[in-house]
Amino acid sequence: MIEVAPETACILYLGLALSLVLIIWLFTKKKEIAPFHREMRTCEFCHHSYLEEATKSLSRCPQCQLLSKNKK
């Protein structure tokens, strides 16, 4: 059996726990920072250009509030 002093065991335990928390935080932070896929849209009525998420099936113009279907 490997003999380890209590101080060394405590430092190893805290180091591993801190490393695990840091790794989990980095992976969750990376997902939050990932940008949404957006596309440039142009309103058919007022010709205002704006960015809209590509996953939405309907988009609303921020200037005139007209709803339009996204063309695929």
C-alpha positions in Angstrom: 0.0 0.0 0.0 1.2 3.5 -0.8 1.7 5.6 2.3 0.7 9.3 1.9 0.8 12.0 4.6 -2.5 13.5 5.4 -1.3 17.0 4.2 -0.3 15.5 0.8 -3.6 13.6 0.5 -5.6 16.8 1.3 -3.6 18.8 -1.3 -4.1 16.1 -4.0 -7.8 15.9 -3.3 -8.3 19.6 -3.4 -6.1 19.9 -6.6 -8.1 17.2 -8.4 -11.5 18.7 -7.2 -10.4 22.2 -8.4 -9.2 20.8 -11.7 -12.5 19.0 -12.3 -14.5 22.2 -11.5 -12.3 24.2 -13.9 -12.7 21.7 -16.7 -16.5 21.6 -16.3 -16.6 25.4 -16.2 -14.6 25.7 -19.4 -16.8 23.3 -21.3 -20.0 25.0 -20.3 -18.6 28.5 -21.0 -17.5 27.4 -24.5 -21.1 26.4 -25.2 -22.5 29.7 -24.0 -20.0 31.7 -26.2 -20.8 29.7 -29.4 -22.6 32.1 -31.7 -25.9 31.4 -33.2 -26.1 30.9 -36.9 -27.6 34.1 -38.3 -28.5 35.1 -41.8 -29.0 38.5 -43.3 -32.7 39.1 -44.2 -34.3 42.0 -46.1 -37.8 43.0 -45.5 -40.0 42.7 -48.6 -42.1 45.7 -47.6 -39.7 48.4 -46.3 -36.4 46.8 -47.6 -34.7 47.1 -44.2 -31.8 44.7 -43.7 -31.4 42.8 -40.4 -29.9 39.7 -38.9 -32.2 36.8 -38.0 -31.6 33.3 -36.6 -31.5 30.8 -39.4 -33.6 28.2 -37.5 -36.7 30.4 -37.3 -39.4 29.7 -39.9 -40.9 33.2 -39.6 -39.1 36.4 -39.2 -40.4 39.8 -38.1 -38.8 43.0 -39.5 -37.6 45.2 -36.6 -38.5 48.4 -38.4 -42.1 47.8 -39.8 -43.0 44.6 -37.8 -44.0 42.7 -41.0 -43.9 38.9 -40.7 -42.4 37.0 -43.6 -41.5 33.4 -44.3 -37.8 32.6 -44.6 -36.8 31.4 -48.0 -34.7 28.2 -48.1 
